Amino acid sequence: MPQKNNLKIIESDIKKFLQTKTGHTIKSVNDDLVKKGIISSFTMFELIDFIEKNFKLKVDILEINPDNFNCIKNITKQINIWISK
């Protein structure tokens, strides 16, 4: 299990990426990215590409669902699961 500091780094990396790509300010890692209009289907593909490159992972598209990609906190949890495999 990664240390809490590592999870904060992942959260920060995802937040920076999404804010840069979308121009939206994300105030909380719990913000619903879809409901707030921060993430679209196109942005999702860019995010997946970022995750694969930044964290050196291969993301199985079948493992992506709205529950694990609706906020930065859940995205971080999912990345942690992939890293731990």
Backbone atoms as SQL, in Angstrom:
CREATE TABLE atoms (id INTEGER PRIMARY KEY, chain TEXT, resi INTEGER, resn TEXT, atom TEXT, x REAL, y REAL, z REAL);
INSERT INTO atoms VALUES
  (1, 'A', 1, 'MET', 'N', 0.844, -1.178, 0.000),
  (2, 'A', 1, 'MET', 'CA', 0.000, 0.000, 0.000),
  (3, 'A', 1, 'MET', 'C', 0.891, 1.244, 0.000),
  (4, 'A', 2, 'PRO', 'N', 0.701, 2.136, -0.982),
  (5, 'A', 2, 'PRO', 'CA', 1.524, 3.337, -1.016),
  (6, 'A', 2, 'PRO', 'C', 1.282, 4.227, 0.195),
  (7, 'A', 3, 'GLN', 'N', 2.283, 4.990, 0.530),
  (8, 'A', 3, 'GLN', 'CA', 2.158, 5.914, 1.641),
  (9, 'A', 3, 'GLN', 'C', 1.184, 7.038, 1.289),
  (10, 'A', 4, 'LYS', 'N', 0.630, 7.652, 2.322),
  (11, 'A', 4, 'LYS', 'CA', -0.326, 8.742, 2.142),
  (12, 'A', 4, 'LYS', 'C', 0.272, 9.864, 1.299),
  (13, 'A', 5, 'ASN', 'N', 1.562, 10.144, 1.477),
  (14, 'A', 5, 'ASN', 'CA', 2.218, 11.194, 0.689),
  (15, 'A', 5, 'ASN', 'C', 2.186, 10.875, -0.794),
  (16, 'A', 6, 'ASN', 'N', 2.364, 9.611, -1.148),
  (17, 'A', 6, 'ASN', 'CA', 2.326, 9.212, -2.553),
  (18, 'A', 6, 'ASN', 'C', 0.942, 9.435, -3.141),
  (19, 'A', 7, 'LEU', 'N', -0.107, 9.148, -2.372),
  (20, 'A', 7, 'LEU', 'CA', -1.470, 9.369, -2.848),
  (21, 'A', 7, 'LEU', 'C', -1.719, 10.857, -3.062),
  (22, 'A', 8, 'LYS', 'N', -1.176, 11.692, -2.189),
  (23, 'A', 8, 'LYS', 'CA', -1.323, 13.147, -2.342),
  (24, 'A', 8, 'LYS', 'C', -0.611, 13.631, -3.607),
  (25, 'A', 9, 'ILE', 'N', 0.509, 13.027, -3.933),
  (26, 'A', 9, 'ILE', 'CA', 1.233, 13.384, -5.157),
  (27, 'A', 9, 'ILE', 'C', 0.410, 12.998, -6.378),
  (28, 'A', 10, 'ILE', 'N', -0.183, 11.808, -6.361),
  (29, 'A', 10, 'ILE', 'CA', -1.037, 11.375, -7.468),
  (30, 'A', 10, 'ILE', 'C', -2.217, 12.337, -7.610),
  (31, 'A', 11, 'GLU', 'N', -2.880, 12.664, -6.501),
  (32, 'A', 11, 'GLU', 'CA', -3.998, 13.612, -6.530),
  (33, 'A', 11, 'GLU', 'C', -3.561, 14.934, -7.141),
  (34, 'A', 12, 'SER', 'N', -2.415, 15.427, -6.711),
  (35, 'A', 12, 'SER', 'CA', -1.905, 16.702, -7.207),
  (36, 'A', 12, 'SER', 'C', -1.617, 16.649, -8.705),
  (37, 'A', 13, 'ASP', 'N', -1.001, 15.566, -9.161),
  (38, 'A', 13, 'ASP', 'CA', -0.695, 15.408, -10.589),
  (39, 'A', 13, 'ASP', 'C', -1.967, 15.389, -11.431),
  (40, 'A', 14, 'ILE', 'N', -2.979, 14.658, -10.975),
  (41, 'A', 14, 'ILE', 'CA', -4.238, 14.572, -11.707),
  (42, 'A', 14, 'ILE', 'C', -4.930, 15.939, -11.721),
  (43, 'A', 15, 'LYS', 'N', -4.949, 16.592, -10.579),
  (44, 'A', 15, 'LYS', 'CA', -5.583, 17.915, -10.470),
  (45, 'A', 15, 'LYS', 'C', -4.911, 18.922, -11.409),
  (46, 'A', 16, 'LYS', 'N', -3.585, 18.968, -11.390),
  (47, 'A', 16, 'LYS', 'CA', -2.849, 19.890, -12.260),
  (48, 'A', 16, 'LYS', 'C', -3.149, 19.601, -13.728),
  (49, 'A', 17, 'PHE', 'N', -3.133, 18.318, -14.096),
  (50, 'A', 17, 'PHE', 'CA', -3.401, 17.946, -15.479),
  (51, 'A', 17, 'PHE', 'C', -4.786, 18.431, -15.909),
  (52, 'A', 18, 'LEU', 'N', -5.802, 18.112, -15.103),
  (53, 'A', 18, 'LEU', 'CA', -7.172, 18.470, -15.472),
  (54, 'A', 18, 'LEU', 'C', -7.377, 19.988, -15.499),
  (55, 'A', 19, 'GLN', 'N', -6.797, 20.692, -14.557),
  (56, 'A', 19, 'GLN', 'CA', -6.941, 22.150, -14.550),
  (57, 'A', 19, 'GLN', 'C', -6.259, 22.771, -15.767),
  (58, 'A', 20, 'THR', 'N', -5.104, 22.245, -16.133),
  (59, 'A', 20, 'THR', 'CA', -4.388, 22.754, -17.305),
  (60, 'A', 20, 'THR', 'C', -5.163, 22.458, -18.581),
  (61, 'A', 21, 'LYS', 'N', -5.663, 21.231, -18.710),
  (62, 'A', 21, 'LYS', 'CA', -6.383, 20.816, -19.920),
  (63, 'A', 21, 'LYS', 'C', -7.709, 21.529, -20.086),
  (64, 'A', 22, 'THR', 'N', -8.418, 21.736, -18.981),
  (65, 'A', 22, 'THR', 'CA', -9.791, 22.242, -19.070),
  (66, 'A', 22, 'THR', 'C', -9.938, 23.729, -18.748),
  (67, 'A', 23, 'GLY', 'N', -8.973, 24.297, -18.042),
  (68, 'A', 23, 'GLY', 'CA', -9.082, 25.685, -17.624),
  (69, 'A', 23, 'GLY', 'C', -10.006, 25.884, -16.432),
  (70, 'A', 24, 'HIS', 'N', -10.538, 24.798, -15.882),
  (71, 'A', 24, 'HIS', 'CA', -11.403, 24.872, -14.701),
  (72, 'A', 24, 'HIS', 'C', -10.565, 24.787, -13.429),
  (73, 'A', 25, 'THR', 'N', -11.050, 25.451, -12.393),
  (74, 'A', 25, 'THR', 'CA', -10.439, 25.331, -11.076),
  (75, 'A', 25, 'THR', 'C', -11.143, 24.204, -10.334),
  (76, 'A', 26, 'ILE', 'N', -10.375, 23.288, -9.812),
  (77, 'A', 26, 'ILE', 'CA', -10.925, 22.181, -9.026),
  (78, 'A', 26, 'ILE', 'C', -10.594, 22.473, -7.573),
  (79, 'A', 27, 'LYS', 'N', -11.631, 22.732, -6.789),
  (80, 'A', 27, 'LYS', 'CA', -11.428, 23.138, -5.400),
  (81, 'A', 27, 'LYS', 'C', -11.204, 21.962, -4.466),
  (82, 'A', 28, 'SER', 'N', -11.818, 20.830, -4.775),
  (83, 'A', 28, 'SER', 'CA', -11.739, 19.677, -3.883),
  (84, 'A', 28, 'SER', 'C', -11.515, 18.408, -4.690),
  (85, 'A', 29, 'VAL', 'N', -10.802, 17.453, -4.095),
  (86, 'A', 29, 'VAL', 'CA', -10.593, 16.168, -4.759),
  (87, 'A', 29, 'VAL', 'C', -11.895, 15.377, -4.812),
  (88, 'A', 30, 'ASN', 'N', -12.922, 15.859, -4.110),
  (89, 'A', 30, 'ASN', 'CA', -14.234, 15.207, -4.121),
  (90, 'A', 30, 'ASN', 'C', -15.214, 15.844, -5.104),
  (91, 'A', 31, 'ASP', 'N', -14.810, 16.926, -5.784),
  (92, 'A', 31, 'ASP', 'CA', -15.685, 17.567, -6.773),
  (93, 'A', 31, 'ASP', 'C', -16.078, 16.564, -7.852),
  (94, 'A', 32, 'ASP', 'N', -17.374, 16.515, -8.175),
  (95, 'A', 32, 'ASP', 'CA', -17.845, 15.639, -9.249),
  (96, 'A', 32, 'ASP', 'C', -17.463, 16.277, -10.579),
  (97, 'A', 33, 'LEU', 'N', -16.506, 15.686, -11.255),
  (98, 'A', 33, 'LEU', 'CA', -15.915, 16.263, -12.463),
  (99, 'A', 33, 'LEU', 'C', -16.885, 16.306, -13.639),
  (100, 'A', 34, 'VAL', 'N', -17.794, 15.347, -13.711),
  (101, 'A', 34, 'VAL', 'CA', -18.763, 15.321, -14.801),
  (102, 'A', 34, 'VAL', 'C', -19.877, 16.332, -14.542),
  (103, 'A', 35, 'LYS', 'N', -20.437, 16.291, -13.349),
  (104, 'A', 35, 'LYS', 'CA', -21.545, 17.204, -13.020),
  (105, 'A', 35, 'LYS', 'C', -21.125, 18.664, -13.099),
  (106, 'A', 36, 'LYS', 'N', -19.870, 18.949, -12.782),
  (107, 'A', 36, 'LYS', 'CA', -19.375, 20.327, -12.831),
  (108, 'A', 36, 'LYS', 'C', -18.898, 20.715, -14.228),
  (109, 'A', 37, 'GLY', 'N', -18.981, 19.783, -15.190),
  (110, 'A', 37, 'GLY', 'CA', -18.594, 20.077, -16.562),
  (111, 'A', 37, 'GLY', 'C', -17.093, 20.186, -16.774),
  (112, 'A', 38, 'ILE', 'N', -16.332, 19.608, -15.861),
  (113, 'A', 38, 'ILE', 'CA', -14.874, 19.688, -15.950),
  (114, 'A', 38, 'ILE', 'C', -14.324, 18.640, -16.903),
  (115, 'A', 39, 'ILE', 'N', -14.945, 17.493, -16.931),
  (116, 'A', 39, 'ILE', 'CA', -14.436, 16.402, -17.751),
  (117, 'A', 39, 'ILE', 'C', -15.499, 15.952, -18.754),
  (118, 'A', 40, 'SER', 'N', -15.070, 15.784, -19.982),
  (119, 'A', 40, 'SER', 'CA', -15.933, 15.298, -21.060),
  (120, 'A', 40, 'SER', 'C', -15.384, 13.953, -21.535),
  (121, 'A', 41, 'SER', 'N', -16.054, 13.340, -22.475),
  (122, 'A', 41, 'SER', 'CA', -15.559, 12.057, -22.977),
  (123, 'A', 41, 'SER', 'C', -14.186, 12.236, -23.634),
  (124, 'A', 42, 'PHE', 'N', -13.971, 13.340, -24.326),
  (125, 'A', 42, 'PHE', 'CA', -12.670, 13.590, -24.950),
  (126, 'A', 42, 'PHE', 'C', -11.593, 13.796, -23.886),
  (127, 'A', 43, 'THR', 'N', -11.919, 14.576, -22.866),
  (128, 'A', 43, 'THR', 'CA', -10.977, 14.814, -21.778),
  (129, 'A', 43, 'THR', 'C', -10.649, 13.510, -21.067),
  (130, 'A', 44, 'MET', 'N', -11.629, 12.625, -20.979),
  (131, 'A', 44, 'MET', 'CA', -11.405, 11.326, -20.340),
  (132, 'A', 44, 'MET', 'C', -10.320, 10.547, -21.074),
  (133, 'A', 45, 'PHE', 'N', -10.363, 10.550, -22.402),
  (134, 'A', 45, 'PHE', 'CA', -9.327, 9.848, -23.171),
  (135, 'A', 45, 'PHE', 'C', -7.963, 10.497, -22.982),
  (136, 'A', 46, 'GLU', 'N', -7.930, 11.821, -22.904),
  (137, 'A', 46, 'GLU', 'CA', -6.668, 12.511, -22.637),
  (138, 'A', 46, 'GLU', 'C', -6.153, 12.168, -21.241),
  (139, 'A', 47, 'LEU', 'N', -7.059, 12.081, -20.282),
  (140, 'A', 47, 'LEU', 'CA', -6.688, 11.723, -18.912),
  (141, 'A', 47, 'LEU', 'C', -6.122, 10.305, -18.860),
  (142, 'A', 48, 'ILE', 'N', -6.745, 9.387, -19.541),
  (143, 'A', 48, 'ILE', 'CA', -6.259, 8.012, -19.566),
  (144, 'A', 48, 'ILE', 'C', -4.862, 7.951, -20.180),
  (145, 'A', 49, 'ASP', 'N', -4.665, 8.687, -21.257),
  (146, 'A', 49, 'ASP', 'CA', -3.337, 8.748, -21.887),
  (147, 'A', 49, 'ASP', 'C', -2.311, 9.316, -20.901),
  (148, 'A', 50, 'PHE', 'N', -2.686, 10.368, -20.185),
  (149, 'A', 50, 'PHE', 'CA', -1.806, 10.967, -19.175),
  (150, 'A', 50, 'PHE', 'C', -1.464, 9.947, -18.091),
  (151, 'A', 51, 'ILE', 'N', -2.473, 9.240, -17.601),
  (152, 'A', 51, 'ILE', 'CA', -2.255, 8.244, -16.546),
  (153, 'A', 51, 'ILE', 'C', -1.300, 7.160, -17.026),
  (154, 'A', 52, 'GLU', 'N', -1.517, 6.671, -18.241),
  (155, 'A', 52, 'GLU', 'CA', -0.646, 5.612, -18.766),
  (156, 'A', 52, 'GLU', 'C', 0.795, 6.085, -18.874),
  (157, 'A', 53, 'LYS', 'N', 0.990, 7.277, -19.363),
  (158, 'A', 53, 'LYS', 'CA', 2.354, 7.801, -19.544),
  (159, 'A', 53, 'LYS', 'C', 2.987, 8.211, -18.220),
  (160, 'A', 54, 'ASN', 'N', 2.252, 8.939, -17.393),
  (161, 'A', 54, 'ASN', 'CA', 2.800, 9.486, -16.158),
  (162, 'A', 54, 'ASN', 'C', 3.078, 8.405, -15.113),
  (163, 'A', 55, 'PHE', 'N', 2.199, 7.414, -15.037),
  (164, 'A', 55, 'PHE', 'CA', 2.341, 6.375, -14.017),
  (165, 'A', 55, 'PHE', 'C', 2.808, 5.037, -14.601),
  (166, 'A', 56, 'LYS', 'N', 3.150, 5.048, -15.900),
  (167, 'A', 56, 'LYS', 'CA', 3.670, 3.868, -16.587),
  (168, 'A', 56, 'LYS', 'C', 2.752, 2.653, -16.379),
  (169, 'A', 57, 'LEU', 'N', 1.468, 2.880, -16.726),
  (170, 'A', 57, 'LEU', 'CA', 0.444, 1.851, -16.586),
  (171, 'A', 57, 'LEU', 'C', -0.211, 1.593, -17.924),
  (172, 'A', 58, 'LYS', 'N', -0.810, 0.437, -18.061),
  (173, 'A', 58, 'LYS', 'CA', -1.669, 0.139, -19.197),
  (174, 'A', 58, 'LYS', 'C', -3.084, 0.052, -18.651),
  (175, 'A', 59, 'VAL', 'N', -3.931, 0.993, -19.056),
  (176, 'A', 59, 'VAL', 'CA', -5.293, 1.068, -18.553),
  (177, 'A', 59, 'VAL', 'C', -6.210, 0.244, -19.442),
  (178, 'A', 60, 'ASP', 'N', -6.909, -0.700, -18.825),
  (179, 'A', 60, 'ASP', 'CA', -7.912, -1.486, -19.534),
  (180, 'A', 60, 'ASP', 'C', -9.203, -0.682, -19.546),
  (181, 'A', 61, 'ILE', 'N', -9.672, -0.320, -20.714),
  (182, 'A', 61, 'ILE', 'CA', -10.858, 0.521, -20.849),
  (183, 'A', 61, 'ILE', 'C', -12.070, -0.092, -20.143),
  (184, 'A', 62, 'LEU', 'N', -12.084, -1.401, -20.001),
  (185, 'A', 62, 'LEU', 'CA', -13.195, -2.075, -19.324),
  (186, 'A', 62, 'LEU', 'C', -13.196, -1.823, -17.815),
  (187, 'A', 63, 'GLU', 'N', -12.077, -1.369, -17.279),
  (188, 'A', 63, 'GLU', 'CA', -11.978, -1.085, -15.847),
  (189, 'A', 63, 'GLU', 'C', -12.384, 0.345, -15.502),
  (190, 'A', 64, 'ILE', 'N', -12.763, 1.105, -16.506),
  (191, 'A', 64, 'ILE', 'CA', -13.146, 2.483, -16.271),
  (192, 'A', 64, 'ILE', 'C', -14.670, 2.560, -16.212),
  (193, 'A', 65, 'ASN', 'N', -15.156, 3.119, -15.117),
  (194, 'A', 65, 'ASN', 'CA', -16.588, 3.336, -14.987),
  (195, 'A', 65, 'ASN', 'C', -16.816, 4.657, -14.261),
  (196, 'A', 66, 'PRO', 'N', -18.033, 5.169, -14.324),
  (197, 'A', 66, 'PRO', 'CA', -18.300, 6.476, -13.710),
  (198, 'A', 66, 'PRO', 'C', -17.971, 6.545, -12.217),
  (199, 'A', 67, 'ASP', 'N', -18.101, 5.440, -11.507),
  (200, 'A', 67, 'ASP', 'CA', -17.834, 5.455, -10.072),
  (201, 'A', 67, 'ASP', 'C', -16.362, 5.659, -9.738),
  (202, 'A', 68, 'ASN', 'N', -15.464, 5.139, -10.568),
  (203, 'A', 68, 'ASN', 'CA', -14.051, 5.287, -10.236),
  (204, 'A', 68, 'ASN', 'C', -13.365, 6.426, -10.994),
  (205, 'A', 69, 'PHE', 'N', -14.123, 7.185, -11.777),
  (206, 'A', 69, 'PHE', 'CA', -13.546, 8.317, -12.500),
  (207, 'A', 69, 'PHE', 'C', -14.380, 9.586, -12.365),
  (208, 'A', 70, 'ASN', 'N', -15.232, 9.669, -11.329),
  (209, 'A', 70, 'ASN', 'CA', -16.087, 10.848, -11.188),
  (210, 'A', 70, 'ASN', 'C', -15.435, 11.977, -10.396),
  (211, 'A', 71, 'CYS', 'N', -14.394, 11.669, -9.644),
  (212, 'A', 71, 'CYS', 'CA', -13.691, 12.720, -8.888),
  (213, 'A', 71, 'CYS', 'C', -12.214, 12.335, -8.753),
  (214, 'A', 72, 'ILE', 'N', -11.398, 13.297, -8.421),
  (215, 'A', 72, 'ILE', 'CA', -9.956, 13.060, -8.319),
  (216, 'A', 72, 'ILE', 'C', -9.644, 12.022, -7.251),
  (217, 'A', 73, 'LYS', 'N', -10.367, 12.056, -6.148),
  (218, 'A', 73, 'LYS', 'CA', -10.125, 11.090, -5.083),
  (219, 'A', 73, 'LYS', 'C', -10.333, 9.655, -5.586),
  (220, 'A', 74, 'ASN', 'N', -11.403, 9.420, -6.343),
  (221, 'A', 74, 'ASN', 'CA', -11.667, 8.076, -6.870),
  (222, 'A', 74, 'ASN', 'C', -10.697, 7.694, -7.979),
  (223, 'A', 75, 'ILE', 'N', -10.302, 8.662, -8.796),
  (224, 'A', 75, 'ILE', 'CA', -9.298, 8.394, -9.835),
  (225, 'A', 75, 'ILE', 'C', -7.998, 7.962, -9.168),
  (226, 'A', 76, 'THR', 'N', -7.616, 8.649, -8.104),
  (227, 'A', 76, 'THR', 'CA', -6.397, 8.320, -7.355),
  (228, 'A', 76, 'THR', 'C', -6.486, 6.914, -6.778),
  (229, 'A', 77, 'LYS', 'N', -7.637, 6.574, -6.208),
  (230, 'A', 77, 'LYS', 'CA', -7.828, 5.212, -5.674),
  (231, 'A', 77, 'LYS', 'C', -7.658, 4.172, -6.770),
  (232, 'A', 78, 'GLN', 'N', -8.223, 4.444, -7.955),
  (233, 'A', 78, 'GLN', 'CA', -8.119, 3.494, -9.064),
  (234, 'A', 78, 'GLN', 'C', -6.678, 3.364, -9.537),
  (235, 'A', 79, 'ILE', 'N', -5.970, 4.470, -9.647),
  (236, 'A', 79, 'ILE', 'CA', -4.559, 4.430, -10.036),
  (237, 'A', 79, 'ILE', 'C', -3.777, 3.608, -9.016),
  (238, 'A', 80, 'ASN', 'N', -4.067, 3.799, -7.754),
  (239, 'A', 80, 'ASN', 'CA', -3.403, 3.034, -6.690),
  (240, 'A', 80, 'ASN', 'C', -3.642, 1.540, -6.865),
  (241, 'A', 81, 'ILE', 'N', -4.863, 1.165, -7.222),
  (242, 'A', 81, 'ILE', 'CA', -5.182, -0.251, -7.462),
  (243, 'A', 81, 'ILE', 'C', -4.347, -0.767, -8.638),
  (244, 'A', 82, 'TRP', 'N', -4.276, 0.003, -9.718),
  (245, 'A', 82, 'TRP', 'CA', -3.495, -0.427, -10.880),
  (246, 'A', 82, 'TRP', 'C', -2.014, -0.531, -10.560),
  (247, 'A', 83, 'ILE', 'N', -1.493, 0.412, -9.792),
  (248, 'A', 83, 'ILE', 'CA', -0.084, 0.384, -9.419),
  (249, 'A', 83, 'ILE', 'C', 0.211, -0.843, -8.562),
  (250, 'A', 84, 'SER', 'N', -0.730, -1.207, -7.709),
  (251, 'A', 84, 'SER', 'CA', -0.534, -2.316, -6.769),
  (252, 'A', 84, 'SER', 'C', -0.601, -3.695, -7.421),
  (253, 'A', 85, 'LYS', 'N', -1.099, -3.738, -8.659),
  (254, 'A', 85, 'LYS', 'CA', -1.221, -5.051, -9.341),
  (255, 'A', 85, 'LYS', 'C', 0.123, -5.618, -9.712);
